[in-house]
Amino acid sequence: MPTENQFERTGDGEKRDGRGSPNTGSVDRRQLLGIVATTGATALAGCTFELDDDGFEVGFGSDDDPEGDATEEVRGEGNGAADPEGPEGEDDDLDDEGETAEGKMDDPDDEGDDPDDETDESGEEEDDPDGETDENEDEEDDPDDETDENGDEEDDPEPPFSEDCIGIDPTDLAIEEISGGRWRVNSGRSGLLVFDEKDDAETAKAILEHYEFTSFCFVARPDPPMTYWLTDGDAPSASSAPAGGEDCIGVDPTDLAIEEISGGRWRVNSGRRALLIFDEKDDAETAKAIIEHYEFTSFCFVARPDPPMTYWTR
């Protein structure tokens, strides 16, 4: 800092600096900068220099000091914190713009993600064709299902004959005595079979309940040479015989034939065994078709000879 030796007193008591300039009690900025420069001190912008008998003081402008505005102006020019419109303020604006630009740079990144997303969507679209392939595979399976259905139709084709049947309820069977000391098996109010012996009627009732017959069918009524029974529209079958046993003969449904016999009648044979005799050939052919259709393997009787009840099983 400058010392008092750098100033000279004049005759009128004024203090002058080493260059003979009067000191008015305040040193202007240029003088201050020069003094500070000669002393190696750091320049202080916007300060005042006061000289008295003890030395000098450096003061800073305040709100009351008219130069405070200038001081703050310089300070605004120095750090850009006070004046938002100063160059540094513009730098701040640029920084803000830079942040916006970074935000804009994020958008391309997001756009960069979009192709990936599009790739994923493409992948999903690739999966969709797979799904379509699965659907096609399912569609390919459908013909197999149709084949199965056709196979079922081959197993159970529509019968090439019409059937003459009545429905029965195997849970509502009863035996009653009728005129002539005979015994009749009834299903509800419908009479089914008539026997000379009560034991035979009871055997017939036990068989109906065992196989749970639901239909009683005839070929060539009245006085049909062939009767057969069905369970829910199919050939009856059971893992065991009825409690009273059965009277049956074996039948090969793949080895059936019709032959004409004496009296212009027609007989249905299984191999060398005679099964049924009809007056009309058409009835014999119907009987043969029924045996083949239901694949009957047993021909059974109740109370032979001249049995009132016959039935077929598989």
KEKE-3310 file (N, C-alpha, C; in steps of 0.2 Angstrom, whole numbers, plus 5000, padded with zeros to 4 digits):
npx = (5004:5003:5013:5014:5025:5025:5018:5018:5018:5011:5013:5002:4996:4990:4990:5000:5003:5017:5018:5015:5001:4987:4979:4963:4957:4952:4955:4955:4950:4959:4971:4972:4973:4985:4994:4992:4997:5011:5014:5013:5002:4985:4974:4959:4943:4931:4934:4938:4950:4957:4967:4975:4983:4988:4990:4983:4967:4958:4942:4926:4912:4895:4877:4873:4883:4887:4895:4893:4884:4891:4901:4894:4890:4902:4905:4895:4899:4910:4907:4895:4884:4875:4869:4857:4857:4869:4885:4889:4877:4871:4879:4874:4862:4865:4870:4858:4852:4861:4858:4845:4848:4854:4844:4837:4846:4843:4831:4835:4841:4830:4823:4832:4829:4817:4819:4824:4813:4804:4811:4808:4794:4794:4799:4789:4780:4785:4783:4770:4767:4772:4762:4752:4756:4754:4741:4738:4744:4735:4724:4728:4727:4714:4709:4714:4706:4694:4696:4696:4683:4678:4683:4676:4663:4665:4667:4654:4644:4629:4615:4611:4597:4580:4574:4563:4557:4553:4553:4559:4560:4572:4572:4560:4552:4541:4532:4518:4503:4493:4479:4475:4485:4498:4513:4517:4530:4532:4535:4533:4517:4518:4517:4529:4535:4528:4527:4526:4530:4533:4546:4554:4550:4554:4568:4570:4566:4577:4588:4585:4586:4600:4607:4602:4593:4586:4579:4568:4567:4562:4561:4551:4537:4520:4523:4537:4552:4564:4570:4578:4588:4593:4605:4604:4605:4615:4624:4621:4632:4642:4652:4651:4640:4622:4615:4607:4613:4616:4609:4616:4623:4637:4641:4648:4650:4656:4655:4643:4628:4615:4603:4592:4579:4569:4551:4551:4557:4569:4585:4596:4613:4627:4642:4642:4631:4614:4604:4592:4575:4566:4551:4551:4564:4569:4567:4576:4588:4588:4589:4602:4610:4608:4614:4627:4630:4629:4638:4635:4640:4635:4620:4606:4594:4579:4571:4570:4564:4556:4558:4551:4558:4572:4589:4603:4620:4636)
npy = (4994:5012:5024:5038:5044:5045:5056:5073:5088:5103:5121:5127:5118:5107:5091:5083:5071:5061:5065:5078:5081:5088:5082:5079:5073:5063:5050:5047:5034:5030:5036:5028:5015:5016:5019:5007:4998:5002:4998:4985:4979:4971:4976:4985:4986:5000:5007:5019:5031:5037:5050:5054:5062:5050:5041:5032:5027:5014:5014:5006:5007:5011:5008:5021:5029:5039:5033:5020:5014:5014:5005:4994:4992:4989:4978:4970:4968:4961:4948:4943:4940:4949:4956:4951:4953:4954:4949:4937:4933:4931:4920:4911:4910:4903:4892:4887:4885:4875:4865:4863:4858:4847:4840:4839:4831:4819:4816:4811:4799:4793:4792:4783:4772:4769:4763:4751:4747:4746:4736:4726:4726:4721:4709:4704:4704:4694:4684:4683:4678:4665:4662:4662:4651:4642:4642:4638:4625:4620:4621:4611:4601:4600:4593:4580:4578:4578:4567:4558:4559:4554:4542:4538:4538:4528:4517:4517:4518:4525:4515:4503:4501:4502:4503:4495:4498:4499:4509:4506:4505:4501:4502:4501:4489:4475:4460:4451:4441:4434:4429:4412:4406:4412:4422:4438:4450:4467:4484:4498:4503:4495:4479:4467:4453:4436:4422:4404:4399:4406:4407:4408:4420:4428:4426:4432:4446:4449:4448:4459:4470:4468:4471:4483:4486:4498:4498:4489:4479:4474:4462:4460:4461:4456:4443:4441:4434:4438:4446:4459:4468:4484:4495:4511:4514:4506:4490:4478:4475:4467:4465:4454:4439:4438:4435:4422:4415:4412:4407:4404:4405:4405:4418:4423:4439:4442:4432:4429:4423:4421:4409:4400:4390:4375:4377:4390:4399:4409:4408:4414:4412:4408:4405:4387:4387:4388:4402:4411:4411:4417:4422:4431:4436:4449:4452:4444:4448:4461:4457:4451:4462:4469:4461:4462:4476:4479:4471:4458:4445:4435:4425:4424:4415:4413:4401:4389:4375:4385:4399:4413:4424:4431:4437:4448:4449:4458)
npz = (5000:4997:5006:5018:5014:5001:4997:4997:5008:5005:5005:5008:5016:5009:5004:4993:4980:4975:4962:4962:4962:4969:4984:4987:4997:4992:4981:4964:4953:4943:4949:4960:4955:4949:4960:4967:4958:4958:4970:4970:4975:4974:4962:4966:4962:4961:4973:4986:4991:5005:5013:5028:5043:5049:5039:5025:5020:5012:5006:5002:4991:4996:4998:5001:4996:4982:4972:4974:4965:4954:4958:4960:4947:4941:4948:4944:4931:4933:4939:4934:4942:4947:4937:4926:4913:4908:4900:4906:4911:4898:4896:4905:4899:4888:4894:4899:4887:4883:4892:4887:4875:4878:4883:4872:4866:4873:4867:4854:4859:4865:4853:4848:4856:4851:4838:4844:4851:4840:4834:4844:4843:4830:4833:4840:4830:4823:4832:4831:4818:4821:4830:4821:4814:4824:4824:4812:4813:4822:4814:4805:4813:4814:4803:4806:4817:4810:4803:4814:4817:4806:4807:4818:4813:4804:4812:4819:4808:4800:4802:4789:4789:4795:4811:4823:4837:4855:4869:4886:4904:4914:4928:4932:4933:4933:4939:4935:4937:4925:4915:4913:4921:4918:4917:4917:4912:4915:4910:4918:4912:4901:4893:4892:4891:4891:4901:4904:4916:4932:4937:4926:4921:4932:4930:4917:4921:4929:4920:4912:4921:4924:4912:4910:4900:4888:4876:4867:4853:4837:4823:4809:4814:4815:4827:4828:4821:4826:4840:4849:4861:4867:4875:4879:4865:4860:4858:4871:4884:4897:4912:4919:4921:4923:4939:4939:4929:4911:4895:4881:4864:4853:4841:4826:4820:4808:4799:4792:4783:4771:4767:4756:4761:4763:4758:4754:4762:4772:4779:4791:4794:4805:4801:4801:4809:4811:4814:4813:4805:4792:4783:4773:4762:4762:4776:4782:4777:4783:4797:4796:4793:4805:4815:4810:4811:4825:4830:4836:4847:4854:4856:4865:4876:4885:4893:4884:4874:4861:4865:4875:4877:4868:4867:4862:4864:4866)
capx = (5000:5007:5014:5013:5031:5024:5015:5022:5013:5012:5013:4995:4994:4987:4994:5001:5006:5024:5018:5013:4994:4983:4975:4957:4955:4949:4959:4951:4951:4966:4977:4972:4976:4993:4997:4992:5002:5017:5016:5013:4995:4980:4969:4953:4939:4926:4935:4940:4957:4957:4973:4975:4989:4990:4991:4978:4963:4954:4935:4922:4906:4889:4871:4873:4889:4885:4899:4891:4880:4896:4904:4890:4890:4908:4905:4890:4903:4915:4905:4888:4879:4870:4865:4855:4857:4876:4888:4889:4870:4871:4882:4869:4857:4868:4870:4852:4851:4865:4854:4840:4851:4855:4837:4836:4850:4840:4826:4837:4842:4824:4822:4836:4826:4811:4820:4824:4806:4802:4813:4804:4788:4795:4800:4782:4776:4788:4780:4763:4767:4772:4755:4748:4758:4751:4734:4738:4745:4728:4720:4730:4725:4707:4708:4715:4699:4689:4698:4694:4676:4676:4684:4670:4658:4667:4666:4647:4640:4622:4613:4607:4591:4576:4573:4556:4559:4549:4557:4558:4563:4575:4571:4553:4550:4537:4529:4511:4500:4488:4474:4479:4491:4504:4516:4520:4535:4530:4539:4528:4511:4518:4518:4535:4535:4524:4530:4521:4532:4535:4553:4557:4548:4559:4575:4569:4567:4584:4592:4583:4589:4607:4610:4599:4590:4582:4575:4565:4567:4558:4561:4545:4531:4519:4526:4544:4557:4570:4570:4585:4588:4599:4606:4606:4606:4620:4623:4622:4638:4643:4658:4649:4634:4617:4615:4604:4616:4613:4608:4618:4627:4642:4640:4653:4646:4659:4654:4636:4626:4608:4602:4585:4577:4562:4545:4552:4559:4576:4588:4602:4618:4634:4646:4638:4626:4608:4601:4585:4572:4561:4547:4553:4571:4571:4568:4582:4593:4588:4592:4609:4613:4608:4619:4634:4630:4630:4643:4633:4644:4631:4613:4604:4587:4576:4565:4570:4563:4552:4559:4547:4563:4579:4592:4609:4625:4642)
capy = (5000:5018:5027:5045:5047:5046:5062:5079:5093:5110:5127:5128:5112:5102:5085:5081:5064:5062:5069:5085:5082:5089:5077:5082:5069:5057:5048:5044:5027:5030:5036:5022:5009:5017:5018:5000:4995:5003:4995:4977:4976:4969:4982:4985:4991:5003:5009:5026:5032:5043:5051:5059:5062:5044:5037:5033:5021:5012:5012:5003:5011:5008:5011:5029:5032:5039:5029:5013:5011:5012:5000:4988:4991:4985:4971:4966:4967:4956:4941:4941:4938:4954:4959:4945:4954:4955:4944:4931:4931:4927:4913:4907:4908:4898:4886:4885:4882:4869:4860:4861:4854:4840:4837:4837:4825:4814:4814:4806:4793:4790:4789:4777:4767:4768:4757:4745:4745:4744:4729:4722:4725:4717:4702:4702:4702:4688:4679:4683:4673:4659:4661:4660:4644:4637:4641:4633:4618:4618:4619:4605:4596:4599:4587:4574:4577:4576:4560:4554:4559:4550:4535:4536:4536:4521:4512:4517:4521:4525:4508:4503:4498:4505:4499:4495:4498:4503:4511:4503:4508:4495:4503:4501:4482:4471:4454:4450:4435:4435:4424:4405:4405:4414:4427:4444:4455:4474:4490:4503:4500:4491:4472:4465:4446:4432:4415:4399:4398:4412:4407:4411:4427:4431:4426:4438:4452:4449:4450:4466:4474:4467:4474:4489:4487:4503:4498:4482:4479:4468:4462:4457:4460:4453:4436:4442:4429:4441:4452:4461:4473:4489:4499:4518:4514:4502:4483:4477:4471:4467:4461:4447:4436:4439:4430:4416:4412:4413:4401:4408:4402:4410:4421:4427:4443:4443:4426:4428:4421:4420:4404:4399:4383:4372:4381:4397:4403:4411:4407:4417:4407:4411:4399:4381:4387:4392:4407:4414:4409:4422:4420:4435:4437:4456:4452:4440:4453:4466:4453:4450:4469:4471:4458:4465:4483:4479:4466:4454:4439:4430:4424:4421:4413:4412:4396:4385:4377:4390:4404:4419:4430:4431:4444:4447:4454:4459)
capz = (5000:4997:5013:5018:5011:4994:4997:5000:5010:5001:5010:5011:5020:5005:5003:4986:4979:4972:4955:4963:4961:4975:4987:4989:5002:4989:4976:4959:4952:4940:4954:4965:4951:4948:4967:4969:4954:4960:4977:4970:4978:4969:4960:4969:4958:4965:4980:4987:4994:5010:5016:5034:5046:5051:5033:5021:5020:5006:5007:4997:4990:4999:4995:5002:4992:4974:4968:4975:4959:4949:4961:4959:4940:4940:4951:4939:4925:4934:4940:4931:4947:4948:4931:4922:4906:4907:4896:4910:4910:4892:4896:4908:4895:4884:4898:4899:4880:4883:4895:4883:4870:4881:4883:4865:4864:4876:4863:4850:4863:4865:4847:4847:4859:4847:4834:4847:4852:4834:4833:4848:4840:4824:4835:4842:4824:4821:4836:4828:4813:4824:4832:4815:4812:4828:4822:4806:4816:4825:4808:4803:4818:4813:4798:4810:4821:4806:4802:4820:4817:4801:4810:4822:4808:4801:4818:4820:4803:4800:4800:4783:4790:4800:4817:4826:4844:4860:4875:4892:4910:4918:4935:4933:4930:4938:4936:4937:4935:4920:4914:4911:4925:4916:4921:4912:4914:4913:4911:4919:4910:4895:4894:4888:4890:4895:4902:4908:4923:4936:4938:4920:4921:4936:4926:4912:4924:4932:4914:4910:4926:4924:4906:4910:4893:4887:4870:4865:4846:4833:4815:4805:4817:4822:4828:4825:4822:4829:4844:4852:4866:4866:4880:4877:4858:4858:4860:4878:4886:4904:4914:4922:4919:4928:4944:4937:4923:4904:4890:4875:4859:4850:4835:4822:4815:4802:4795:4791:4777:4771:4762:4755:4763:4760:4760:4751:4768:4772:4785:4793:4797:4807:4799:4800:4814:4810:4819:4812:4799:4790:4777:4768:4761:4765:4783:4783:4776:4789:4803:4795:4794:4812:4818:4808:4813:4832:4831:4842:4847:4858:4855:4871:4876:4891:4893:4878:4868:4859:4871:4875:4877:4866:4867:4859:4867:4862)
cpx = (5004:5007:5013:5019:5030:5020:5018:5016:5016:5012:5006:4992:4991:4992:4994:5004:5013:5024:5016:5005:4991:4979:4969:4954:4951:4953:4955:4954:4958:4972:4977:4975:4983:4996:4997:4996:5009:5019:5015:5006:4990:4975:4962:4948:4933:4927:4938:4946:4956:4964:4972:4982:4992:4992:4985:4974:4959:4947:4931:4915:4900:4883:4870:4878:4887:4889:4897:4888:4886:4900:4900:4890:4896:4908:4900:4894:4908:4913:4899:4883:4873:4866:4863:4856:4865:4879:4888:4882:4868:4874:4877:4864:4859:4869:4863:4850:4855:4861:4848:4842:4852:4849:4835:4840:4847:4835:4829:4839:4835:4822:4826:4833:4820:4813:4821:4817:4803:4804:4810:4797:4788:4796:4793:4778:4779:4785:4773:4762:4768:4765:4751:4750:4755:4744:4733:4739:4738:4723:4722:4728:4717:4705:4709:4708:4694:4690:4695:4686:4674:4677:4678:4664:4659:4665:4658:4644:4633:4620:4609:4600:4587:4574:4566:4557:4554:4554:4555:4562:4566:4574:4564:4550:4546:4534:4522:4508:4494:4484:4478:4484:4498:4506:4519:4524:4533:4535:4534:4521:4511:4520:4524:4535:4530:4527:4525:4523:4535:4543:4556:4555:4553:4566:4575:4570:4574:4589:4591:4587:4597:4610:4607:4597:4586:4578:4574:4564:4565:4560:4555:4540:4525:4522:4533:4549:4563:4568:4577:4583:4594:4599:4609:4608:4612:4619:4625:4629:4639:4649:4657:4642:4629:4618:4613:4608:4613:4613:4610:4622:4631:4640:4646:4650:4650:4658:4646:4634:4618:4607:4594:4584:4571:4556:4546:4554:4567:4579:4595:4607:4624:4638:4641:4632:4620:4606:4594:4582:4566:4557:4549:4561:4573:4572:4574:4588:4594:4591:4600:4613:4613:4613:4626:4635:4632:4635:4641:4638:4640:4624:4610:4596:4585:4570:4565:4566:4557:4552:4555:4552:4570:4582:4600:4614:4632:4648)
cpy = (5006:5021:5034:5048:5048:5052:5068:5084:5100:5115:5128:5123:5106:5096:5083:5074:5066:5065:5076:5086:5083:5083:5080:5078:5063:5056:5045:5037:5026:5030:5030:5016:5010:5016:5010:4996:4996:5000:4987:4974:4975:4975:4980:4989:4993:5005:5016:5026:5038:5044:5056:5059:5055:5039:5038:5026:5020:5010:5010:5007:5007:5010:5018:5032:5033:5035:5021:5010:5009:5006:4993:4986:4987:4978:4967:4964:4961:4949:4939:4939:4943:4956:4953:4946:4955:4949:4937:4928:4928:4921:4909:4905:4903:4891:4883:4881:4876:4864:4858:4857:4847:4836:4835:4831:4818:4811:4809:4799:4789:4788:4783:4771:4765:4762:4751:4742:4743:4737:4724:4720:4720:4710:4700:4700:4696:4682:4678:4678:4666:4657:4659:4653:4639:4636:4637:4626:4616:4616:4613:4599:4594:4593:4581:4573:4575:4569:4555:4553:4554:4543:4533:4534:4529:4516:4512:4521:4521:4518:4508:4500:4502:4500:4500:4493:4501:4504:4507:4506:4502:4496:4502:4494:4479:4465:4453:4444:4437:4429:4418:4403:4406:4420:4432:4448:4462:4479:4496:4500:4496:4484:4470:4458:4442:4425:4411:4398:4405:4412:4410:4418:4431:4432:4432:4445:4454:4451:4457:4471:4474:4471:4481:4491:4494:4503:4490:4482:4473:4468:4457:4456:4459:4446:4437:4436:4431:4446:4453:4467:4478:4493:4506:4518:4510:4494:4482:4473:4472:4463:4455:4445:4438:4433:4423:4412:4414:4407:4405:4403:4407:4412:4424:4432:4445:4437:4424:4427:4420:4414:4402:4391:4381:4377:4388:4402:4404:4411:4411:4412:4411:4405:4393:4381:4391:4396:4409:4411:4414:4419:4425:4436:4444:4456:4449:4444:4458:4463:4453:4457:4471:4468:4460:4472:4483:4474:4461:4448:4433:4430:4420:4419:4412:4407:4393:4379:4382:4396:4410:4425:4427:4437:4442:4452:4454:4458)
cpz = (5000:5004:5012:5014:5004:4992:5000:5002:5007:5007:5012:5014:5016:5004:4995:4985:4976:4966:4956:4962:4968:4977:4990:4994:4999:4982:4971:4957:4948:4944:4958:4961:4950:4955:4968:4964:4956:4966:4976:4972:4972:4968:4963:4965:4963:4972:4981:4992:4999:5013:5022:5037:5048:5045:5029:5022:5014:5008:5001:4997:4994:4996:4996:4998:4985:4970:4969:4969:4954:4951:4959:4951:4938:4942:4946:4933:4926:4935:4937:4935:4948:4943:4926:4915:4904:4903:4900:4910:4904:4892:4900:4904:4890:4887:4898:4892:4880:4886:4891:4877:4872:4882:4876:4863:4867:4871:4858:4853:4863:4859:4845:4850:4855:4842:4837:4849:4846:4832:4838:4845:4834:4827:4837:4836:4821:4825:4833:4822:4816:4827:4827:4813:4817:4826:4816:4808:4818:4819:4805:4807:4817:4808:4802:4814:4816:4804:4807:4819:4811:4803:4814:4818:4805:4806:4819:4814:4804:4798:4793:4783:4795:4805:4820:4833:4849:4866:4882:4898:4914:4925:4937:4930:4936:4935:4939:4934:4930:4919:4911:4915:4923:4919:4916:4916:4911:4914:4912:4917:4904:4897:4889:4886:4894:4895:4906:4915:4926:4936:4932:4919:4926:4933:4921:4915:4927:4926:4912:4914:4925:4918:4906:4903:4893:4881:4869:4858:4843:4826:4813:4810:4813:4822:4825:4826:4826:4834:4847:4856:4865:4873:4878:4869:4856:4861:4867:4879:4894:4906:4917:4920:4924:4933:4943:4932:4917:4900:4883:4870:4856:4843:4832:4818:4809:4797:4795:4784:4777:4765:4762:4757:4761:4762:4757:4757:4767:4779:4785:4797:4799:4806:4798:4805:4811:4815:4818:4805:4798:4784:4771:4768:4764:4772:4785:4782:4781:4795:4802:4796:4801:4816:4817:4811:4821:4834:4837:4841:4851:4857:4861:4871:4884:4890:4886:4880:4867:4865:4870:4874:4873:4866:4864:4863:4863:4867)
residu = (MET:PRO:THR:GLU:ASN:GLN:PHE:GLU:ARG:THR:GLY:ASP:GLY:GLU:LYS:ARG:ASP:GLY:ARG:GLY:SER:PRO:ASN:THR:GLY:SER:VAL:ASP:ARG:ARG:GLN:LEU:LEU:GLY:ILE:VAL:ALA:THR:THR:GLY:ALA:THR:ALA:LEU:ALA:GLY:CYS:THR:PHE:GLU:LEU:ASP:ASP:ASP:GLY:PHE:GLU:VAL:GLY:PHE:GLY:SER:ASP:ASP:ASP:PRO:GLU:GLY:ASP:ALA:THR:GLU:GLU:VAL:ARG:GLY:GLU:GLY:ASN:GLY:ALA:ALA:ASP:PRO:GLU:GLY:PRO:GLU:GLY:GLU:ASP:ASP:ASP:LEU:ASP:ASP:GLU:GLY:GLU:THR:ALA:GLU:GLY:LYS:MET:ASP:ASP:PRO:ASP:ASP:GLU:GLY:ASP:ASP:PRO:ASP:ASP:GLU:THR:ASP:GLU:SER:GLY:GLU:GLU:GLU:ASP:ASP:PRO:ASP:GLY:GLU:THR:ASP:GLU:ASN:GLU:ASP:GLU:GLU:ASP:ASP:PRO:ASP:ASP:GLU:THR:ASP:GLU:ASN:GLY:ASP:GLU:GLU:ASP:ASP:PRO:GLU:PRO:PRO:PHE:SER:GLU:ASP:CYS:ILE:GLY:ILE:ASP:PRO:THR:ASP:LEU:ALA:ILE:GLU:GLU:ILE:SER:GLY:GLY:ARG:TRP:ARG:VAL:ASN:SER:GLY:ARG:SER:GLY:LEU:LEU:VAL:PHE:ASP:GLU:LYS:ASP:ASP:ALA:GLU:THR:ALA:LYS:ALA:ILE:LEU:GLU:HIS:TYR:GLU:PHE:THR:SER:PHE:CYS:PHE:VAL:ALA:ARG:PRO:ASP:PRO:PRO:MET:THR:TYR:TRP:LEU:THR:ASP:GLY:ASP:ALA:PRO:SER:ALA:SER:SER:ALA:PRO:ALA:GLY:GLY:GLU:ASP:CYS:ILE:GLY:VAL:ASP:PRO:THR:ASP:LEU:ALA:ILE:GLU:GLU:ILE:SER:GLY:GLY:ARG:TRP:ARG:VAL:ASN:SER:GLY:ARG:ARG:ALA:LEU:LEU:ILE:PHE:ASP:GLU:LYS:ASP:ASP:ALA:GLU:THR:ALA:LYS:ALA:ILE:ILE:GLU:HIS:TYR:GLU:PHE:THR:SER:PHE:CYS:PHE:VAL:ALA:ARG:PRO:ASP:PRO:PRO:MET:THR:TYR:TRP:THR:ARG)
# end
